[in-house]
Amino acid sequence: MKTYNNSIALFERAQQSIPGGVNSPVRAFKSVGGTPVFIERAKGAYLYDADGNQYIDYIASWGPMILGHAYEPVVKAIQEKAEGSTSFGAPTELEIEMAELIKSMTRNVDLVRMVSSGTEACMSALRLARGYTGRNKFIKFEGCYHGHADAFLVKAGSGLATFDIQTVPGITAGVSNDTLTCAYNDLDAVKQLVTAHKGEIAAIIIEPIAGNMGCILPQPGFVEGLRHICTEEGIVFIFDEVMTGFRLGAGGAQATLNVDADLVCYGKVIGAGMPVGAFGGKKEIMSHIAPLGNVYQAGTLSGNPLAMIAGFTLLQTLQNNPDFYRELDAKTEYLHKGLETVLTATGKPFVINRLGSMISVHFSAQPVTDFACAAASDNAFFNKFFHAMLRRGIYLPPSAFESWFLNNALTYADLDATIAAAQESLTELCA
């Protein structure tokens, strides 16, 4: 039986100095209930909390720890680079090497600008699209989360979905009026918006494979249809690949879906979990960013040497191991089939969505293809399932509105243990 005395004490202490006791809302466990687990360290596929409990990790720091935690070459690279200082506020050769590496792994990217978070990457890409087109409005999709910049917090997924926050105080009416929203996978609704706002739309931004309302896959023809609309209407097509970039494959969602975006946003994975982001795309568009153009964007810690060396080491490892994605995808498929078997035996309605090493379980009798479907699932049952799995040493995302992320340090024994824990948990909950 696991005990959580230290985590409980730390959470009580944290609430005296940090809003809600956490520095990112979903960590508070408000969706699933209970006290958040405070993590002390991690290695490979395992997390260890403040009470000494071990967990098999299916969050991977929300994606970037794709090689596993404390991957030795990355740790050593950070240690060696830190000896030369942690920041300069001046250009380094490593920034060039990182940009060159991203370009070599990604189609349709001519220039790359480093930033310090996925939010900053998406915010900057949208500003660039507006500056490039001279238009103000943009389209996003309900349940997609592109960070916490004002314009993106209209009908957003992830933490907002978890907390059922539909209207965010502090977002002005003007910002909201320029944000047009559609249901994910609803191409007809996009066409109607584009027609209604002819010549006013600067960009369409999308998670090409959504991960912030669970793992949601695009229906056949959906992303291709968006690409066609953007080309026809002079709209900048932005892929938010903060989750999918370098996780689904070396080329990210662009290569997986065989659809080119005009701008692509990257996040945590290009820093191996360090605070980092980037956006890049066609030279024609990227040339409008200062100092080449008048669309201003800057950051003191952009291209930080610790983030750059960590990300460079990780991406180079992925690039030099052609079997990596095949191995990780096979492990995810194995977990998928195992969960499917035990869930089927319970008679409880369920849907498992998966692409590559992203996967999510929805307790629903209907296909889950957009935010409304995800919200209509039996998420109260998911919350019980989460805690039953946690008690058995399986650390899932603490929200039904988040994708699970596998890492390649997971062994088949870990996957078998996870499937067995699911069987025990469901037997207990469905009794």
C-alpha positions in Angstrom: 0.0 0.0 0.0 1.5 3.3 -1.1 1.6 6.2 1.4 1.7 9.9 0.4 2.4 11.7 3.6 5.3 13.7 2.3 3.4 14.7 -0.9 0.4 15.8 1.2 2.7 17.9 3.5 4.5 19.4 0.5 1.2 20.3 -1.2 -0.1 22.0 2.0 3.2 24.0 2.2 3.2 24.9 -1.5 -0.3 26.4 -1.3 1.1 29.0 1.1 3.5 30.4 -1.5 2.3 29.2 -5.0 -1.2 29.8 -6.4 -3.1 26.6 -6.0 0.2 25.0 -4.8 1.4 24.3 -8.4 3.1 26.2 -11.2 0.9 24.7 -14.0 -2.8 24.1 -13.3 -3.3 20.5 -14.4 -0.6 19.4 -11.9 -3.1 20.2 -9.0 -5.1 17.0 -9.6 -8.3 19.0 -9.4 -9.8 17.2 -12.4 -9.1 13.7 -11.0 -9.3 14.7 -7.3 -6.9 14.0 -4.5 -3.5 15.4 -3.7 -0.9 15.8 -6.4 2.2 13.5 -6.2 5.4 15.4 -5.7 8.2 13.9 -7.8 11.7 13.8 -6.5 13.6 12.2 -9.3 13.2 10.1 -12.4 15.3 7.6 -14.4 14.5 5.8 -17.6 10.8 4.9 -17.6 10.3 5.5 -13.9 9.3 8.3 -11.6 10.0 8.4 -7.9 8.0 10.6 -5.5 8.8 12.3 -2.3 7.5 9.2 -0.3 9.8 6.8 -2.2 7.0 5.4 -4.4 8.0 4.2 -7.9 5.7 4.7 -11.0 5.9 3.7 -14.6 5.6 7.0 -16.4 3.2 7.7 -19.3 3.6 11.5 -19.3 7.3 11.8 -20.2 7.2 15.5 -19.0 4.3 15.9 -21.5 6.2 14.5 -24.4 9.9 15.5 -24.5 11.5 12.7 -22.5 11.1 10.4 -25.5 14.4 8.6 -24.8 13.5 8.2 -21.1 14.4 10.3 -18.1 18.0 11.3 -17.3 19.2 9.9 -20.6 22.9 9.7 -19.9 24.3 11.4 -23.1 21.9 14.3 -22.6 22.8 14.7 -18.9 26.5 14.7 -19.7 26.2 17.2 -22.5 24.3 19.6 -20.2 26.9 19.2 -17.5 29.8 19.9 -19.8 28.1 22.9 -21.4 27.2 24.4 -18.0 30.9 24.7 -17.2 31.2 27.3 -19.9 28.3 29.3 -18.4 24.5 28.9 -18.6 23.7 31.9 -20.8 25.5 34.6 -22.8 22.8 36.8 -24.4 24.9 36.6 -27.6 25.1 34.4 -30.6 26.7 30.9 -30.5 27.7 28.4 -33.1 25.6 25.8 -31.3 22.4 27.8 -32.3 23.4 27.5 -35.9 24.0 23.7 -35.6 20.7 23.3 -33.9 18.8 25.2 -36.6 20.7 23.2 -39.3 19.8 19.9 -37.5 16.1 20.8 -37.3 16.1 21.8 -41.0 17.8 18.5 -42.0 15.1 16.5 -40.2 12.0 18.5 -41.3 10.6 19.2 -44.7 9.5 22.6 -45.8 11.5 24.6 -43.2 14.0 27.2 -44.5 14.6 29.3 -41.5 14.2 28.6 -37.7 13.9 31.1 -34.8 14.6 29.7 -31.3 12.4 30.9 -28.4 11.9 29.7 -24.8 8.5 27.9 -24.8 5.9 26.4 -27.0 3.5 29.2 -26.0 6.1 31.8 -27.3 6.6 29.8 -30.5 2.8 29.8 -31.3 2.3 33.4 -30.2 5.2 34.5 -32.4 4.1 32.4 -35.4 0.6 34.0 -35.2 2.1 37.5 -35.0 4.3 36.7 -38.0 1.3 35.4 -40.0 -0.6 38.6 -39.2 2.4 40.8 -40.2 2.9 38.9 -43.4 -0.7 38.9 -44.6 -1.8 42.3 -43.1 -4.9 40.6 -41.7 -6.0 40.2 -38.1 -8.3 37.3 -37.7 -7.3 33.6 -37.4 -9.0 30.2 -37.0 -8.3 27.7 -34.3 -10.1 24.5 -33.3 -12.1 23.8 -30.1 -10.1 21.7 -27.7 -6.7 22.5 -29.3 -4.3 24.2 -27.0 -1.6 26.5 -28.3 -0.3 27.9 -25.1 -1.6 30.6 -22.8 -1.2 33.7 -25.0 -4.5 35.7 -25.0 -5.6 34.9 -28.5 -5.4 31.1 -27.9 -7.4 30.9 -24.8 -10.8 30.9 -26.6 -12.3 27.4 -26.4 -8.9 25.9 -25.7 -8.1 22.4 -24.6 -5.7 21.0 -22.1 -5.9 22.7 -18.7 -8.8 24.8 -19.7 -10.8 21.7 -20.7 -9.7 20.0 -17.5 -11.0 22.9 -15.4 -14.1 23.5 -17.6 -13.0 27.1 -18.1 -14.8 28.5 -21.2 -14.3 32.2 -20.6 -11.0 33.5 -19.4 -11.0 36.8 -17.4 -8.4 39.2 -18.8 -9.0 38.3 -22.4 -10.4 41.5 -24.1 -13.4 41.5 -26.5 -11.2 42.7 -29.3 -8.9 39.7 -28.9 -11.9 37.3 -28.8 -13.5 38.9 -31.9 -10.3 38.1 -33.9 -10.3 34.5 -32.8 -12.6 32.3 -34.9 -13.2 28.8 -33.7 -14.4 25.5 -35.3 -14.9 22.0 -34.2 -11.9 19.8 -34.9 -12.5 17.7 -38.0 -15.3 19.9 -39.3 -14.0 21.1 -42.7 -17.4 22.5 -43.7 -17.4 24.9 -40.7 -14.0 26.2 -41.7 -15.2 26.8 -45.3 -18.2 28.8 -43.9 -15.9 30.9 -41.7 -13.6 31.7 -44.5 -16.5 32.7 -46.7 -18.0 34.9 -44.0 -14.6 36.6 -43.3 -13.3 36.8 -46.8 -9.9 38.4 -47.0 -9.7 38.9 -43.2 -8.1 35.7 -42.0 -4.4 35.7 -41.5 -3.9 32.1 -40.3 -5.3 28.7 -39.5 -3.5 27.1 -36.6 -4.0 23.5 -35.7 -2.6 20.6 -33.7 -2.3 18.3 -36.7 -2.8 15.4 -34.3 -4.5 16.8 -31.3 -3.1 16.0 -27.8 -4.9 18.4 -25.6 -8.4 16.8 -25.5 -6.9 13.3 -25.4 -5.2 12.0 -28.6 -7.6 13.0 -31.4 -6.7 12.0 -35.0 -7.6 14.1 -38.1 -10.3 12.4 -40.3 -9.2 11.6 -43.8 -9.1 14.7 -46.0 -9.4 17.2 -43.1 -5.9 18.5 -42.9 -5.5 18.2 -46.7 -8.7 20.3 -47.0 -7.3 22.9 -44.7 -4.1 23.1 -46.8 -6.2 23.6 -49.9 -8.2 26.4 -48.3 -5.1 28.2 -47.1 -3.4 28.0 -50.5 -6.6 29.3 -52.3 -7.2 32.1 -49.8 -3.7 33.3 -49.1 -4.0 32.2 -45.5 -0.9 31.1 -43.5 -1.2 27.4 -42.4 0.4 26.9 -39.0 1.1 23.4 -37.6 1.5 23.4 -33.8 3.9 20.5 -33.5 4.9 21.2 -29.8 3.7 17.7 -29.1 4.1 15.9 -32.5 7.3 17.4 -33.7 10.1 14.7 -33.6 7.8 12.4 -31.6 5.7 10.9 -34.5 8.8 10.7 -36.6 11.9 12.7 -37.6 9.7 14.8 -39.9 6.9 15.3 -37.4 3.2 15.5 -38.4 4.1 17.1 -41.8 5.8 13.9 -42.9 3.3 11.6 -41.1 0.3 13.2 -42.8 2.2 14.2 -46.0 0.9 17.7 -45.7 3.1 20.8 -45.7 2.4 23.7 -43.4 3.7 27.3 -44.0 4.9 27.7 -40.4 5.7 25.0 -37.8 5.9 25.5 -34.0 8.1 23.3 -31.8 8.4 23.0 -28.1 9.8 20.9 -25.2 11.2 18.0 -27.2 13.8 20.2 -29.0 15.3 20.9 -25.6 15.0 17.4 -24.2 12.7 18.8 -21.5 14.6 22.1 -21.0 12.5 25.3 -21.4 12.6 25.9 -25.1 10.6 26.3 -28.3 11.1 27.3 -31.9 9.1 28.3 -35.0 10.2 28.0 -38.6 9.0 27.8 -42.1 9.3 29.2 -45.6 11.9 31.9 -46.2 9.3 34.1 -47.8 7.4 34.3 -44.6 10.2 34.0 -42.0 12.0 36.9 -43.7 9.4 39.3 -42.2 10.8 38.5 -38.7 13.1 41.2 -37.2 15.9 41.9 -37.9 15.2 40.9 -41.5 11.7 42.4 -41.4 9.4 44.5 -39.2 7.6 41.8 -37.3 9.3 42.1 -33.9 10.2 39.1 -31.7 13.0 38.8 -29.2 14.1 36.8 -26.1 17.0 37.1 -23.8 17.3 33.4 -23.3 16.4 32.3 -26.8 19.0 29.8 -28.0 20.1 29.2 -24.4 23.2 27.0 -24.5 21.9 24.4 -22.1 18.6 23.9 -23.9 20.4 23.9 -27.3 23.0 21.2 -26.3 20.3 19.1 -24.6 18.0 19.3 -27.7 20.8 18.8 -30.1 22.0 15.7 -28.4 18.5 14.2 -28.3 17.6 15.0 -31.9 20.9 13.8 -33.2 20.3 10.5 -31.3 16.9 10.2 -33.0 18.4 11.0 -36.4 21.2 8.5 -36.1 18.9 5.6 -35.0 16.6 4.7 -37.9 14.9 2.0 -36.0 13.9 4.2 -33.0 10.4 5.2 -34.1 9.6 1.7 -35.3 10.6 0.4 -31.9 8.6 3.0 -29.9 5.5 2.7 -32.1 5.6 -1.1 -31.7 5.6 -0.7 -28.0 2.6 1.7 -28.1 0.7 -0.7 -30.4 1.5 -3.5 -27.9 0.0 -1.4 -25.0 -3.0 -0.5 -27.2 -3.8 -4.1 -27.9 -3.3 -5.1 -24.3 -5.6 -2.4 -23.0 -8.1 -3.2 -25.7 -8.3 -6.8 -24.5 -8.8 -6.0 -20.9 -11.3 -3.2 -21.6 -13.4 -5.4 -23.9 -13.7 -8.0 -21.2 -15.3 -5.5 -18.8 -18.1 -4.6 -21.1 -17.5 -0.9 -20.3 -17.8 1.2 -23.4 -14.4 2.6 -24.5 -12.5 4.2 -27.4 -8.7 4.0 -27.7 -7.2 6.7 -30.0 -3.6 6.2 -31.1 -1.0 7.5 -33.6 2.6 6.6 -33.2 3.6 6.9 -29.5 0.6 9.1 -28.6 -2.4 7.3 -27.1 -5.5 8.0 -25.0 -8.3 6.0 -23.5 -11.8 7.5 -23.6 -14.7 5.8 -21.8 -17.2 6.5 -24.5 -19.6 4.4 -26.7 -19.1 6.7 -29.6 -16.0 7.6 -31.7 -14.0 10.5 -30.2 -13.2 12.9 -33.0 -13.4 16.3 -31.4 -13.7 18.2 -28.1 -17.4 17.7 -27.8 -17.0 13.9 -28.1 -14.1 13.9 -25.5 -16.2 16.1 -23.1 -19.2 13.7 -23.5 -17.2 10.7 -22.4 -17.5 9.2 -18.9 -14.7 11.3 -17.5 -15.8 10.6 -14.0 -15.0 7.0 -14.6 -11.6 8.0 -16.0 -10.8 9.8 -12.8 -11.5 6.7 -10.8 -9.4 4.7 -13.3 -6.5 7.2 -12.9 -6.4 6.7 -9.1 -6.7 3.0 -9.3 -3.8 2.9 -11.7 -1.8 5.3 -9.6 -2.2 3.0 -6.6 -0.7 0.3 -8.7 2.3 2.3 -9.7 1.2 3.6 -13.1 1.4 7.4 -13.6 -1.1 8.5 -16.2 -1.8 12.1 -17.2 -4.1 13.5 -14.4 -6.9 14.5 -16.8 -9.1 12.8 -19.4 -8.2 15.6 -21.7 -4.5 14.8 -22.2 -2.7 12.4 -24.4 -0.4 9.7 -22.9 3.2 9.8 -24.2 5.4 6.7 -24.2 9.1 6.8 -24.0 11.5 4.2 -25.4 13.0 3.3 -22.0 9.8 1.4 -21.4 10.3 -2.3 -21.5 7.8 -4.9 -22.6 7.8 -6.0 -18.9 6.7 -2.5 -18.0 3.9 -2.6 -20.6 2.8 -6.0 -19.3 2.7 -4.6 -15.8 0.6 -1.7 -17.0 -1.8 -4.0 -18.8 -2.1 -6.1 -15.6 -2.7 -3.0 -13.5 -5.4 -1.9 -15.9 -7.1 -5.3 -15.6 -7.0 -5.2 -11.8 -8.2 -1.6 -11.8 -11.1 -2.2 -14.1 -12.1 -5.4 -12.2 -12.2 -3.3 -9.0 -14.1 -0.4 -10.6 -16.6 -2.5 -12.6 -17.4 -4.9 -9.8 
